[in-house]
Amino acid sequence: MTAPLWLALAGAVLLVAGLAMVRGSGARTGIARRLAGARQVRVGELLDIGLDGALPTRPVRVLGRIRCADPIVTAEADRLVALHRDVEVLTRDGAWRGVERLRETRSFELWDHDGSLSVDPAEAAEPLVVLPHVWLGSPDELDEAYAPALTRLVTELGELRSARATTRMVSVIDRLLVLADVRRGPAGHVILSPPGGGYVISGLELDDAMRLLGGGRPRLLVAGAALVAVGATLMGGGAVFGLVSLAGA
């Protein structure tokens, strides 16, 4: 095996290892890059563009508050525009298997003192960038409604080791950052639409959102990112070295 091929192979191994470490860190690097890389604007700034103004060509991070006439009202009297809940169980082979995926939303107005723009959170990217509420316990502690699904999983996979429920909520009292495309509606007025991958909706300030999206294991994330960079460099170096060798042959 020639030196360029060895170099590229080593780079590929490091790249794969680095990507695995980034995933293991819990980081949501794609969403973080999209949210942090956008220009921040207020709702009023977009409404000031008017019928003849130039629209942003890239998604923008729109700052505003929520106004909703028909929010979701929970048993705890929370008033929400988005409620995401995932219930999972841990099988004996170490894999988490879903037993419920709840997605309930209400359209709302994102507003400031200069006006408002409509957002449909059903078109949001996942996860919602909010502090999640996580419950951990025994599968036996889950509501009886999950019993048929648990019985089926026990029959298929054997003993279930643990259960967790992760709930993410966007409340009407939250101040939001929404990553969105800016378009024109049928009458020519400015509207918001989901960019590729969906709206990114954050109920946190940008710095806090970046910390949350960085996952719970920052050292693993940094190490993984470093391996990805080194691996990509070695693969590129191997390719260049190989082309030079072929050209000189």
Buried (B, 14 or more C-beta within 10 A) or exposed (E): EEEBEEBBBBBBBBBEBBBEBBBEBBBBBEBBEBBBEBEEBBBBBBBEBEEEEEEBEEBBBBBBBBEBEEBBEBEEEBBBBBBBBBBBBBBEEEEEBEBBEEEBBBBBBBBBEEBBBEBBBBBBBBBBBBEBEEEEEEBEEBEEEBEEBBEEBBEEBEEBEEBBBBBBBBBBEBEBBBBBBBEEEEEEEBBBBBBEBBBBBBBBEBEEBBBBBBBEBEEBBBBBBEBBEBBBBBBEBBBEBBEEEEEEE
